[in-house]
Amino acid sequence: MQIVKNIVMNPAQLFALVFALYGYIVDPTTKGFSDSQQALTYEKPKGE
């Protein structure tokens, strides 16, 4: 719990955490927050 307290009390660490979570959740290759229909249905990548 100490690490959570340290992050909440430090604005720079809090910003870095929020920014990292946003990057983890949002796929920059698609609109919105979800994967494209193609990405959800393909069996293997193109070209293989």
N, C-alpha and C positions, 0 to 999 in steps of 0.2 A: 504494500500500500504506500510505502514511502516514495516509490518512483512515480506513482500517480500524483501524489501531493506535490512533488517537485515539478512535474510537468505542468500542472494546473497553476502553480504559483509563478512560473517563468513564462512570460508572453512569447518569447522567441521559440521555446520548445513547444508550446501549445500550438503556435502557428505552423511549425514544422510538422507536427503530428497531424493536424487537420489537413494540411496540404498533401502529406503522404497518403492519408486515407482517401482523399479525393482522387488522387492518381491511381490508387489501387482499385477503386470502385468504377471509375469512369473510363471507358474505352475510347481513346481519342479518334479511332478510325470509324466510329459510328455516331449517329445523332442520339442524344439522350443517354440514359443510363444502362440500357440493355444491349446485348449482342444482336447483330443482324440476323435475319431469318436464315441466310446462307450459312453463317457461322454456327447456328444452332443445329443445322441438319446435315452438314457434310461429314463424310466418313474419314476422308484423308485430305491433306492439303493438295491444291492444284499443282500439277507438274510432277507428281510422284507416280 
